[in-house]
Amino acid sequence: MKSIQNVHRWQIPLILLTISLLTGCSILGSSVDKVETVSKPTERTPLNIEPAESVNLDDVEWYIITPENAEEILTQLKDSGHEPVIFGLTSSGYERLSLNFAEIRKHINTQRRILLQYKQYYEDSTSPESSEQ
């Protein structure tokens, strides 16, 4: 261990700086006020979600074309001023299309229920603690 006589002059400010950093402001006798944390429930902000407008879909006219009626339907389309274009589906393709629309309806209904639950949660007048009992 070095004695005070062996300490170089440049080491003294370094030692004093280290001591002041370690002790901080407590060396001056000032005290830090205690911070008191108070928590209280706050009011839930009502959601400002407008209900979705209902969907107004246009009617679609379907023609079932078979080898027996193909010429007749194409002639009807030409006579009525429509371009005779055929978009075809197999019976299994039509079934998959129907299943896809059912999945879309299911997804939309799930999203609607989620929104209604959020609305009920945020706008319910009772607190969450009392509703769990």
C-alpha positions as CSV (number, residue, x, y, z in Angstrom):
1,M,0.0,0.0,0.0
2,K,1.3,3.4,-0.9
3,S,1.7,6.0,1.7
4,I,0.4,9.6,1.2
5,Q,4.0,10.7,0.5
6,N,4.3,8.4,-2.5
7,V,1.1,9.8,-4.2
8,H,1.8,11.9,-7.2
9,R,0.2,15.3,-7.6
10,W,-2.0,14.3,-10.5
11,Q,-3.5,11.4,-8.6
12,I,-5.0,13.6,-5.9
13,P,-7.6,15.3,-8.1
14,L,-8.4,11.9,-9.5
15,I,-9.0,10.5,-6.0
16,L,-11.1,13.5,-5.1
17,L,-13.2,13.1,-8.2
18,T,-13.7,9.4,-7.6
19,I,-14.8,10.1,-4.0
20,S,-17.2,12.8,-5.1
21,L,-18.7,10.6,-7.8
22,L,-19.2,7.8,-5.3
23,T,-20.8,9.9,-2.7
24,G,-22.8,12.1,-5.0
25,C,-24.8,14.9,-3.4
26,S,-24.9,13.2,0.0
27,I,-21.6,14.7,1.0
28,L,-23.3,18.1,1.0
29,G,-26.0,17.0,3.4
30,S,-28.9,17.4,1.1
31,S,-31.6,14.8,1.3
32,V,-33.8,13.4,-1.5
33,D,-37.5,13.6,-1.0
34,K,-39.3,10.3,-1.2
35,V,-41.4,9.8,-4.3
36,E,-44.9,8.6,-3.4
37,T,-46.8,6.7,-6.1
38,V,-50.5,6.7,-6.0
39,S,-52.5,4.7,-8.5
40,K,-56.2,5.1,-9.0
41,P,-58.5,3.7,-11.6
42,T,-59.3,5.9,-14.6
43,E,-62.4,6.1,-16.7
44,R,-62.4,4.1,-19.9
45,T,-62.6,6.3,-23.0
46,P,-65.6,5.3,-25.0
47,L,-64.7,3.9,-28.4
48,N,-65.7,6.1,-31.3
49,I,-66.5,3.3,-33.8
50,E,-69.3,3.9,-36.2
51,P,-71.3,0.7,-37.1
52,A,-70.4,-0.6,-40.5
53,E,-72.8,0.3,-43.2
54,S,-74.7,-2.7,-44.7
55,V,-73.4,-4.0,-48.0
56,N,-75.6,-3.4,-51.0
57,L,-74.6,-6.0,-53.6
58,D,-75.8,-5.9,-57.1
59,D,-77.8,-8.9,-58.5
60,V,-75.8,-11.3,-60.6
61,E,-77.5,-13.3,-63.3
62,W,-76.2,-16.8,-63.6
63,Y,-76.6,-19.0,-66.7
64,I,-76.1,-22.7,-66.5
65,I,-74.7,-23.7,-69.8
66,T,-74.7,-27.3,-71.0
67,P,-73.8,-28.7,-74.4
68,E,-77.5,-28.9,-75.2
69,N,-78.3,-25.2,-74.5
70,A,-75.0,-23.5,-75.2
71,E,-76.0,-22.1,-78.7
72,E,-79.3,-20.9,-77.4
73,I,-77.9,-18.9,-74.4
74,L,-75.1,-17.4,-76.5
75,T,-77.7,-16.2,-79.0
76,Q,-79.8,-14.8,-76.2
77,L,-76.8,-12.9,-74.9
78,K,-76.0,-11.5,-78.4
79,D,-79.6,-10.5,-79.0
80,S,-79.8,-8.6,-75.6
81,G,-76.6,-6.6,-76.5
82,H,-74.2,-8.4,-74.2
83,E,-70.9,-9.7,-75.2
84,P,-71.1,-13.5,-75.2
85,V,-68.3,-14.4,-72.8
86,I,-68.3,-17.6,-70.7
87,F,-66.6,-17.8,-67.3
88,G,-66.7,-21.5,-66.5
89,L,-66.5,-23.5,-63.3
90,T,-66.7,-27.2,-62.7
91,S,-69.1,-28.5,-60.2
92,S,-66.2,-29.0,-57.7
93,G,-64.9,-25.5,-58.5
94,Y,-68.3,-24.0,-57.8
95,E,-68.4,-26.0,-54.5
96,R,-65.0,-24.5,-53.5
97,L,-66.2,-21.0,-54.4
98,S,-69.2,-21.5,-52.1
99,L,-67.0,-22.8,-49.3
100,N,-64.7,-19.8,-49.8
101,F,-67.6,-17.4,-49.4
102,A,-68.7,-19.2,-46.3
103,E,-65.2,-18.8,-44.8
104,I,-65.3,-15.1,-45.7
105,R,-68.7,-14.7,-43.9
106,K,-67.4,-16.6,-40.9
107,H,-64.3,-14.3,-40.8
108,I,-66.5,-11.2,-41.0
109,N,-68.8,-12.4,-38.2
110,T,-65.8,-13.2,-36.0
111,Q,-64.4,-9.7,-36.6
112,R,-67.8,-8.2,-35.8
113,R,-68.0,-10.1,-32.5
114,I,-64.5,-9.0,-31.6
115,L,-65.4,-5.3,-32.2
116,L,-68.6,-5.7,-30.2
117,Q,-66.6,-7.2,-27.3
118,Y,-64.2,-4.3,-27.4
119,K,-67.1,-1.9,-27.4
120,Q,-68.7,-3.7,-24.5
121,Y,-65.4,-3.8,-22.5
122,Y,-64.6,-0.1,-23.0
123,E,-68.1,1.2,-22.6
124,D,-69.4,-1.0,-19.9
125,S,-70.3,1.1,-16.8
126,T,-69.1,-1.6,-14.3
127,S,-65.5,-2.0,-13.4
128,P,-63.6,-5.1,-14.6
129,E,-63.2,-6.4,-11.0
130,S,-66.9,-6.4,-10.4
131,S,-67.8,-8.1,-13.6
132,E,-65.4,-11.0,-12.9
133,Q,-67.2,-11.9,-9.7
